Amino acid sequence: MRTNGVSFSISRHAEWAPGLTGPEAWEQWAQAPFAIQPGEEPGVKAMPAMLRRRAGFLGKMALEVAYQCLDGRTDIPTVFCSRHGEVARSLELLADLARGEPLSPTAFSMSVHNAIAGLLSIARGDRANQLALAAGAATIEHAVIEACGMMADGAPMVLLVACDCSLPALFAPFQDCEEQPYAWAWLLTPAGADAVSLSWSASAEAPSAGMPAGLEVARFQLRGARRLQRNDGRMRWSWSRDA
């Protein structure tokens, strides 16, 4: 069966970024957004220190919102998504290779895209299904489709975690938006009251410019907006919320 749309409800959500560490701060940002700058790290106090120390800045942001959103719940499938992932760690590893230096096994293990999911699973002793993905400018949309697929297969609830960071200076000339540090999590349930819908169609329109897709979608959700349309150069993504 073919489909060009999914629907879901958000039963719980959490957001974290430097300088934006509570619901009120995020609501204010959603009304008057500004560029988020790198800064302090979240505490991730719910995770044992031994494991927490392995996570970098990106991982700690993602783990912070995951713990907040789960609030003790277990056995919930999770979709982690990040367009760039631990790109700073990867760049450091490549630099070590170029210098002929040995690679750190710990640094390598934490540079892969599913490292954050693995840490969360180990820390919580939770064997629920986990997926990590990156899909370029449409990473958020593909993560939502994956999460809805899990619910269509019978999962009553799915955790979606989105995160990204500013790019290292080496990649600055190639970025197509102003990348910023952020993480947010949604606890998704099958569509009910105040459901959110996502549909798509082929489009050759130029990619949407401005803030990163993850922040654009977060703003749509936090403001309770009815419509958001994004283009990634290949597809037109239409978000909607109908009362």
C-alpha positions as CSV (number, residue, x, y, z in Angstrom):
1,M,0.0,0.0,0.0
2,R,1.4,3.4,-1.0
3,T,0.9,6.5,1.2
4,N,2.0,10.1,1.1
5,G,1.0,11.0,4.6
6,V,1.2,10.1,8.3
7,S,-0.6,11.4,11.4
8,F,0.3,11.2,15.1
9,S,-0.2,12.9,18.4
10,I,2.4,14.3,20.8
11,S,1.7,13.2,24.4
12,R,4.8,14.7,25.9
13,H,7.7,16.8,24.7
14,A,11.0,18.2,26.0
15,E,13.6,20.6,24.6
16,W,17.1,21.7,25.6
17,A,19.7,24.1,24.1
18,P,22.4,26.4,25.7
19,G,20.5,29.2,27.3
20,L,17.1,27.6,26.7
21,T,16.7,25.1,29.5
22,G,13.0,25.3,30.4
23,P,9.5,25.3,28.8
24,E,9.1,29.1,29.3
25,A,12.4,29.9,27.6
26,W,11.5,27.7,24.7
27,E,8.0,29.2,24.4
28,Q,9.6,32.7,24.3
29,W,12.1,31.6,21.7
30,A,9.3,30.1,19.5
31,Q,7.6,33.5,19.5
32,A,10.8,35.4,18.7
33,P,13.5,33.0,17.6
34,F,17.1,33.9,17.7
35,A,20.3,32.1,16.8
36,I,21.3,29.7,19.5
37,Q,25.0,29.8,20.4
38,P,27.1,27.0,21.8
39,G,27.5,27.1,25.6
40,E,27.0,25.1,28.7
41,E,26.2,21.3,28.7
42,P,23.1,19.7,30.3
43,G,23.6,17.8,33.5
44,V,22.0,14.5,32.4
45,K,21.7,13.8,36.1
46,A,19.5,10.8,35.5
47,M,22.3,8.9,33.9
48,P,25.1,7.2,35.9
49,A,28.3,9.3,35.8
50,M,30.4,6.5,34.4
51,L,28.3,6.4,31.2
52,R,27.5,10.1,31.1
53,R,31.2,10.9,30.8
54,R,31.4,9.0,27.5
55,A,28.9,11.3,25.8
56,G,29.9,14.5,24.1
57,F,28.0,17.8,23.9
58,L,25.6,16.5,21.3
59,G,25.0,13.3,23.1
60,K,24.3,15.0,26.4
61,M,21.7,17.2,24.9
62,A,19.9,14.3,23.3
63,L,20.1,12.2,26.5
64,E,18.8,15.1,28.6
65,V,15.6,15.4,26.5
66,A,15.2,11.7,26.2
67,Y,15.2,11.2,30.0
68,Q,12.8,14.1,30.5
69,C,10.4,12.8,27.9
70,L,10.5,9.2,29.0
71,D,10.0,10.2,32.7
72,G,10.7,6.6,33.9
73,R,8.8,4.8,31.1
74,T,10.5,1.7,29.7
75,D,10.1,-0.6,26.7
76,I,9.3,2.3,24.3
77,P,10.8,2.1,20.8
78,T,13.0,5.1,20.0
79,V,14.0,6.9,16.9
80,F,17.2,9.1,17.2
81,C,17.8,11.4,14.3
82,S,20.6,13.9,13.6
83,R,21.5,15.4,10.2
84,H,25.2,15.7,11.1
85,G,25.7,13.6,14.2
86,E,29.0,13.7,16.1
87,V,30.7,15.4,13.2
88,A,33.3,17.1,15.5
89,R,34.4,13.8,16.9
90,S,34.6,12.3,13.4
91,L,36.7,15.2,12.2
92,E,39.1,14.7,15.1
93,L,39.5,11.0,14.2
94,L,40.2,11.9,10.6
95,A,42.8,14.4,11.7
96,D,44.5,11.7,13.8
97,L,44.5,9.4,10.8
98,A,46.1,12.1,8.6
99,R,48.8,12.5,11.2
100,G,49.4,8.8,11.4
101,E,48.3,8.7,15.0
102,P,46.4,5.7,16.6
103,L,42.7,6.1,16.9
104,S,41.0,6.1,20.3
105,P,38.5,3.2,20.5
106,T,36.3,5.2,22.8
107,A,36.2,8.2,20.5
108,F,35.4,6.0,17.6
109,S,32.7,4.1,19.4
110,M,31.0,7.4,20.3
111,S,31.3,8.9,16.8
112,V,28.9,6.5,15.2
113,H,25.3,7.6,14.7
114,N,23.7,5.0,17.1
115,A,26.1,5.7,20.0
116,I,23.6,7.9,21.9
117,A,20.9,5.3,21.6
118,G,23.3,2.6,22.8
119,L,24.2,4.7,25.9
120,L,20.6,5.2,26.8
121,S,19.8,1.6,26.4
122,I,22.7,0.5,28.6
123,A,22.0,3.0,31.3
124,R,18.4,2.1,31.6
125,G,18.7,-1.6,31.0
126,D,16.1,-1.2,28.3
127,R,16.0,-3.5,25.3
128,A,13.3,-1.7,23.4
129,N,13.8,-1.3,19.6
130,Q,16.0,1.7,18.7
131,L,16.8,3.3,15.4
132,A,19.3,6.0,14.5
133,L,19.1,7.8,11.1
134,A,20.3,10.8,9.1
135,A,18.6,11.9,5.9
136,G,20.1,15.2,5.0
137,A,17.8,18.2,5.0
138,A,14.8,15.9,5.5
139,T,16.1,14.1,8.5
140,I,13.3,15.2,10.8
141,E,10.6,14.1,8.3
142,H,12.1,10.7,7.7
143,A,12.4,10.2,11.4
144,V,8.7,10.9,11.9
145,I,7.8,8.5,9.1
146,E,9.9,5.8,10.8
147,A,8.3,6.4,14.2
148,C,4.8,6.3,12.6
149,G,5.8,3.0,10.9
150,M,6.7,1.6,14.3
151,M,3.2,2.6,15.6
152,A,1.6,1.1,12.5
153,D,3.4,-2.2,13.5
154,G,1.8,-2.1,16.9
155,A,3.9,0.1,19.1
156,P,1.5,2.1,21.3
157,M,4.1,4.8,21.9
158,V,7.4,5.9,20.2
159,L,10.0,8.3,21.4
160,L,11.5,10.6,18.8
161,V,14.7,12.4,19.6
162,A,16.2,15.1,17.3
163,C,19.5,16.8,17.8
164,D,22.3,18.7,16.1
165,C,25.2,21.0,16.7
166,S,27.0,23.9,15.1
167,L,29.4,22.6,12.4
168,P,33.2,22.7,12.8
169,A,34.7,25.8,11.0
170,L,36.1,23.5,8.3
171,F,32.6,22.8,7.1
172,A,31.1,26.3,7.4
173,P,31.5,27.1,3.7
174,F,29.3,24.1,2.8
175,Q,26.3,24.5,5.2
176,D,23.0,25.5,3.7
177,C,21.5,26.9,6.9
178,E,22.8,28.4,10.1
179,E,23.4,25.2,12.1
180,Q,22.8,25.6,15.9
181,P,23.0,23.4,18.9
182,Y,19.7,21.9,20.1
183,A,17.9,18.8,21.1
184,W,14.2,18.0,21.5
185,A,12.1,14.8,22.1
186,W,8.5,13.9,21.4
187,L,6.6,11.0,22.9
188,L,4.4,10.0,19.9
189,T,1.1,8.1,20.1
190,P,-1.4,7.2,17.4
191,A,-3.3,10.2,16.1
192,G,-6.0,11.5,18.5
193,A,-7.0,14.9,19.7
194,D,-4.9,17.8,18.2
195,A,-3.2,15.4,15.8
196,V,-0.2,16.5,13.7
197,S,-0.1,15.4,10.0
198,L,2.9,15.2,7.7
199,S,2.4,14.8,3.9
200,W,4.9,15.1,1.0
201,S,5.1,15.4,-2.7
202,A,7.9,15.7,-5.3
203,S,9.1,19.2,-5.8
204,A,12.1,20.8,-7.5
205,E,11.8,24.0,-5.5
206,A,14.9,25.4,-3.8
207,P,15.5,24.1,-0.3
208,S,14.0,26.2,2.5
209,A,16.6,28.7,3.9
210,G,17.0,30.0,7.4
211,M,17.0,28.1,10.6
212,P,17.8,24.3,10.7
213,A,14.9,22.0,9.9
214,G,14.9,20.6,13.4
215,L,14.4,24.0,15.0
216,E,11.9,25.0,12.3
217,V,9.8,22.0,13.1
218,A,10.2,22.5,16.9
219,R,8.9,26.1,16.5
220,F,5.9,24.8,14.6
221,Q,5.1,22.5,17.4
222,L,5.7,24.9,20.3
223,R,3.7,27.7,18.8
224,G,0.8,25.3,18.0
225,A,0.9,26.6,14.4
226,R,-1.6,25.1,11.9
227,R,0.7,24.9,8.9
228,L,4.4,24.6,8.0
229,Q,5.8,23.9,4.6
230,R,9.4,23.0,3.9
231,N,11.3,22.1,0.7
232,D,14.5,20.1,0.6
233,G,15.3,20.4,-3.1
234,R,13.6,17.1,-3.9
235,M,10.4,17.0,-1.8
236,R,7.8,19.4,-0.4
237,W,7.0,18.5,3.2
238,S,3.7,19.8,4.5
239,W,3.1,19.8,8.3
240,S,-0.4,20.5,9.6
241,R,-2.4,20.5,12.8
242,D,-6.1,20.5,12.6
243,A,-8.4,21.3,15.6
